[in-house]
Amino acid sequence: MSKVKPEMKRIYATIALGLGWLLFIALWLFYLVAQYSILQNIAIFIISIVIVAAIAVALWVPWAMKQAV
């Protein structure tokens, strides 16, 4: 069975997505965390993870669907 490597743009996009998320969290913690309650901050953290995960899934599912199992 031949293993097809993903396009580099998907890999770079995933890395950029992860670094962008870390930057968002760092900026959020530095500037905006004090303006919200602990529950609101937890909710924003969880929502940000869900958004990043959804983008990553949307990025990789088309490639994965083309792979033979």
N, C-alpha and C positions, 0 to 999 in steps of 0.2 A: 504494500500500500504506500503510495507516495504522499508525503506530507507537504501540503501547500502552505507557504509562509504568507502571512497577512501583508498587505501593502504597508509601507512605512508611514504613510499619512495617518493610518488608523493608530499606529503605535505612538506617533508624535502627538496626535490629537488626544489620546488617552493620558499621556504624560502632562500635556498642557492643561487638560481638564483637572487632573489631580493637583497640580501646582496652583492653578487658579482657585480651586476650592480652598487650599491651604492659605492662600493670600486673602481670600474673602474672610475666612475664620480669624486670621490674625488681625485684619483691619476691624472686623466686628468687635473682637475682644478689646482692641485698643481704644476705639472711638465710641461704640454704641452700647456696650454691655451694661453700663451703669444706668442707662435710660429705661431699661425694661426689668421686669421681675424675673426671678429665677425660672419660673415656669415658661415665660415667654422666651427667654434665652434658650432653654432646652428645646422648645418647640422650633425655634429658628434653626438650631443646630440639626435637629432631626430632619426638618424640611429640606435643608441644604444638602444633607446626605442623600435623601430621596431624589432630589433633582439631579444631582451628579450621577447617581446610579442609573437613573432613567436615561440620561444622555449617553452614558457609557454602554448601556444595553442597546439603545437604538443605534449606536455606532458599530457594535460588534455582532449583533444578531444577523444582519444580512450576510456578512462574511461566513459566520458559522453555519448558516443554512445551506451554503454552497458546498460545504465539506461533506464528504461521504462518511457515514458512520459505520 
